[in-house]
């Protein structure tokens, strides 16, 4: 009787009537290839709602940040059935999420390659500054204070067969997992200094990303792999915002007319009449602006107060009794005192 029952069990397994204890997350190679099995139940809220909320920047300035392409360290890991361009899509999606807080102006330069050879990108935690000239050149070209680059280290898919009874293969099961590993590099645009590095790594049970769910799309972000990537992007948004909020606003001198100094930022970064900035003249490429810690030294000239604000530029008035000397176009002004909105008014 027991032998008959065992044979019946094996027949039922072969016919597909019994699943002997496997998790529902593991998918058969013979099962329906539709991605409906990978899609998780839709959430009531859009995936953007999962972005962590932090206190807004105290100075309320909108700092400029550019994102460049994130090359794949192993391009061969991209699945044949994928239409996603992760190298462009990841920085583009990250930029969209950074915009939600209205604390940053984002320049999407995902078509530009900062790390032409991903193998030469620094290891996370190793603060190498071999890319200083390149980072400064990119930031100057894009007109930003910060530059965010990245490398997609791993998106490999592994498939492992599972047997039901030790080495006896009754119905081969395929357990599929996919990695997502990304390194992020935040550069100071004025000095080229590498400010921060971040590494994220997740592994999920998944069938991958098929053509019917392109990246980025809401359907994609309801897959297990999509939700893992979304979690990484949200955490990086939080990390970037927390760091950038603590940094002073730095703007560039674009014109000098007597005691009037013109800057390359205005209402677009929420500049206000009455704001106080300190002027700094570049002395060379080998020095550090101590209180900004940017990796380059400037001489402090004095203070300027914003008198006029326009959509994309502003004008400040030299506040010192001494003559304004040694200031050149391309020099910097760093935020010192931010007037409250109710105090902001046009100067006489």
C-alpha positions in Angstrom: 0.0 0.0 0.0 2.8 2.4 1.0 4.6 1.6 -2.3 1.5 2.4 -4.3 1.0 5.7 -2.5 4.7 6.7 -3.2 4.2 5.9 -6.9 0.9 8.0 -6.9 2.8 10.9 -5.3 5.5 10.8 -8.0 2.9 10.6 -10.8 1.1 13.6 -9.3 4.4 15.6 -9.2 5.1 14.7 -12.8 1.6 15.8 -13.8 2.0 19.1 -11.9 -0.5 18.4 -9.3 1.8 18.7 -6.3 4.3 21.3 -5.3 6.5 19.6 -2.7 7.3 22.5 -0.4 8.9 25.1 -2.8 8.4 28.8 -2.2 6.0 30.6 -4.5 8.9 33.0 -5.4 10.7 30.2 -7.4 9.4 29.8 -10.9 9.4 26.7 -13.1 11.2 26.9 -16.4 8.2 25.2 -18.0 5.6 27.5 -16.4 3.9 30.3 -18.2 6.6 32.7 -19.3 4.2 35.7 -18.9 5.5 38.3 -16.5 2.2 38.4 -14.8 3.7 35.9 -12.3 6.5 38.2 -11.4 4.4 41.4 -11.0 3.5 42.1 -7.4 0.1 43.4 -6.4 -0.1 47.1 -7.3 0.2 49.6 -4.5 -2.4 52.2 -3.9 0.2 54.9 -4.0 2.7 55.7 -6.8 6.2 54.3 -6.2 7.4 57.9 -5.8 5.5 57.9 -2.5 8.2 55.6 -1.1 10.8 58.3 -1.3 12.0 59.1 2.2 10.9 62.4 3.6 13.5 64.6 5.4 13.5 68.2 6.6 13.8 70.7 3.9 17.1 72.5 3.4 17.4 75.4 5.9 18.8 77.9 3.4 16.1 76.9 0.8 18.4 77.4 -2.2 18.1 75.1 -5.1 21.6 73.8 -5.9 22.5 72.6 -9.3 23.4 68.9 -9.9 24.2 67.0 -13.1 23.9 63.2 -13.6 26.0 61.5 -16.2 25.7 58.0 -17.7 26.2 54.9 -15.4 28.2 52.4 -17.5 27.8 48.7 -17.1 31.0 47.0 -15.8 29.7 43.8 -17.4 27.6 44.6 -20.5 27.2 40.9 -21.2 24.9 40.6 -18.2 22.1 42.4 -20.0 19.4 39.9 -21.0 18.6 39.4 -24.7 14.9 40.1 -24.0 15.5 43.4 -22.2 14.7 46.7 -23.9 15.9 48.7 -20.8 18.9 51.0 -21.1 20.0 50.9 -17.5 23.1 53.2 -18.1 20.8 56.0 -19.2 17.7 55.0 -17.4 19.1 54.9 -13.9 20.5 58.4 -13.8 17.4 59.7 -15.5 15.1 58.1 -13.0 17.3 59.2 -10.1 17.2 62.8 -11.4 13.4 62.7 -11.5 13.2 61.6 -7.9 15.7 64.2 -6.8 13.4 66.9 -8.3 10.5 65.9 -6.1 11.8 67.8 -3.1 12.3 71.0 -5.2 15.7 71.4 -3.5 17.8 70.8 -6.6 18.0 71.8 -10.2 18.8 68.7 -12.2 20.8 68.6 -15.4 20.2 65.3 -17.0 23.5 64.6 -18.9 23.0 60.8 -19.0 24.4 60.8 -22.6 27.8 61.9 -21.3 30.4 59.3 -20.2 32.4 60.3 -17.2 33.8 56.8 -16.6 34.6 55.6 -20.1 36.2 52.5 -18.5 34.2 51.4 -15.5 37.1 49.3 -14.3 39.0 52.5 -13.5 36.3 54.0 -11.3 37.5 54.2 -7.7 36.5 51.6 -5.2 33.8 52.8 -2.8 35.4 54.3 0.3 38.7 55.1 -1.5 38.6 58.8 -1.9 40.9 59.1 -4.9 41.1 62.5 -6.7 42.6 61.5 -9.9 39.6 62.8 -11.8 39.7 66.3 -10.5 40.4 68.0 -13.9 37.8 65.9 -15.6 35.1 66.5 -12.9 35.7 70.3 -13.0 35.5 70.3 -16.8 32.2 68.4 -16.8 30.7 70.6 -14.1 31.8 73.8 -15.9 30.4 72.5 -19.2 27.1 71.6 -17.5 26.9 74.7 -15.3 26.4 72.8 -12.0 27.8 72.8 -8.4 27.7 69.0 -8.0 28.3 66.1 -10.4 26.9 62.6 -9.8 28.4 59.7 -11.6 28.0 56.0 -11.2 28.9 52.5 -12.3 26.5 49.5 -12.5 28.8 46.8 -11.1 26.5 43.8 -11.4 23.1 42.9 -12.8 23.8 39.3 -13.3 21.1 36.6 -13.4 21.8 33.2 -12.0 19.8 30.1 -12.7 20.1 27.0 -10.3 18.4 23.7 -10.8 16.7 22.1 -7.8 16.0 18.4 -7.4 13.2 17.0 -5.4 15.0 14.0 -3.9 18.8 14.6 -3.5 20.4 13.6 -6.8 17.2 12.1 -8.2 15.7 14.5 -10.8 12.0 14.1 -11.0 10.8 17.5 -12.2 13.7 20.0 -12.6 12.9 23.3 -11.0 14.8 26.5 -11.9 15.5 29.0 -9.1 16.4 32.3 -10.7 18.0 35.2 -8.9 19.2 38.6 -10.1 21.7 41.0 -8.5 21.7 44.7 -8.7 24.9 46.4 -7.5 25.6 50.1 -8.1 28.3 52.5 -7.0 27.6 56.3 -6.8 30.2 59.0 -6.9 29.4 62.6 -5.9 31.9 65.3 -7.0 32.2 69.0 -6.2 31.9 70.8 -9.5 34.1 73.8 -8.6 37.1 71.9 -7.3 36.6 68.5 -8.9 37.1 66.8 -5.5 35.4 63.5 -4.9 33.1 64.2 -1.9 31.2 60.9 -1.3 31.0 57.3 -2.5 28.1 55.0 -2.0 27.6 51.3 -2.7 24.3 49.4 -2.8 23.8 45.7 -3.4 20.6 43.7 -3.5 19.6 40.2 -4.7 16.1 39.2 -5.6 14.2 36.1 -6.8 12.9 37.1 -10.1 12.4 36.1 -13.8 14.1 39.3 -14.9 12.7 42.2 -16.8 10.8 41.4 -20.0 10.0 43.5 -23.0 6.5 44.2 -21.9 7.8 46.1 -18.9 10.3 48.6 -20.1 12.5 50.6 -17.7 11.6 52.9 -16.3 7.8 52.3 -16.1 5.3 51.8 -13.3 4.9 48.2 -14.4 8.6 47.7 -14.1 8.7 49.1 -10.6 6.0 46.6 -9.5 8.3 43.7 -10.3 10.6 42.3 -7.6 13.7 43.5 -9.5 12.1 46.9 -10.1 11.3 47.3 -6.4 14.8 46.4 -5.4 16.2 49.0 -7.8 13.6 51.5 -6.7 14.7 51.0 -3.0 18.3 51.7 -4.0 17.3 54.9 -5.9 15.2 56.2 -3.0 18.0 55.6 -0.5 20.5 57.5 -2.8 18.0 60.3 -3.1 17.9 60.6 0.7 21.7 60.4 1.0 22.3 63.1 -1.7 19.7 65.5 -0.2 21.0 65.2 3.3 24.6 65.9 2.1 23.8 68.7 -0.4 21.5 70.5 2.1 24.5 71.0 4.4 26.6 72.6 1.7 26.6 76.4 1.0 25.4 77.6 -2.3 28.2 78.5 -4.7 27.6 80.7 -7.7 29.9 82.1 -10.4 30.8 85.6 -11.2 30.0 86.3 -14.8 30.4 90.1 -15.0 31.9 92.9 -13.0 30.8 96.5 -13.5 32.3 98.8 -10.8 30.6 97.8 -7.5 28.1 95.7 -9.3 28.8 92.0 -9.6 26.7 89.7 -11.8 26.1 86.0 -10.9 25.0 83.0 -13.0 22.0 82.2 -10.7 18.8 84.1 -10.0 15.2 83.2 -9.3 15.9 79.7 -10.7 17.8 78.8 -7.6 15.5 81.0 -5.3 18.0 83.8 -4.9 16.5 86.7 -2.9 17.1 90.4 -2.7 19.1 91.0 0.5 21.0 87.7 0.6 24.7 88.1 1.6 27.5 86.3 -0.2 31.2 86.2 0.3 33.4 86.8 -2.7 36.4 84.5 -3.4 39.1 84.9 -6.0 40.9 81.8 -7.4 44.6 81.8 -6.6 45.4 78.5 -8.3 44.5 74.9 -8.8 46.4 73.5 -5.8 44.7 75.2 -2.9 41.6 74.7 -0.6 38.8 76.9 0.3 38.9 76.0 4.0 35.4 76.7 5.2 33.9 75.1 2.0 36.3 72.2 1.9 36.1 72.0 -1.8 39.6 71.0 -2.6 40.8 74.3 -4.1 42.0 77.5 -2.4 40.5 81.0 -3.0 41.3 84.3 -1.4 38.5 85.9 0.5 37.8 89.4 -0.9 34.8 90.6 1.0 31.0 90.6 1.1 28.4 91.3 -1.5 24.6 91.8 -1.0 22.1 90.8 -3.7 20.2 93.9 -5.0 18.4 92.5 -8.1 17.1 89.1 -9.0 16.2 87.9 -12.5 15.1 84.5 -13.8 18.6 83.1 -14.4 21.0 85.7 -13.1 21.3 88.2 -10.2 23.3 91.4 -9.3 25.0 92.1 -6.1 26.5 95.3 -4.6 30.0 95.3 -3.1 29.6 96.0 0.6 33.2 96.8 1.7 34.8 100.2 2.0 38.0 99.0 0.4 38.3 98.9 -3.4 37.2 95.7 -5.2 40.4 94.3 -6.5 41.5 90.9 -7.9 38.0 89.8 -8.7 37.7 88.1 -12.1 34.9 86.6 -14.2 34.7 82.9 -13.2 35.5 83.6 -9.5 33.1 82.4 -6.8 30.5 83.7 -4.4 29.5 81.6 -1.4 26.2 82.0 0.5 26.6 83.5 4.0 23.3 85.0 5.2 20.0 84.0 3.8 17.2 86.5 4.4 13.8 85.3 5.3 11.1 85.7 2.7 9.2 88.2 4.7 12.4 90.3 5.1 13.3 90.2 1.4 12.7 93.5 -0.3 14.3 95.4 -3.1 17.2 97.5 -1.9 17.2 101.2 -2.6 
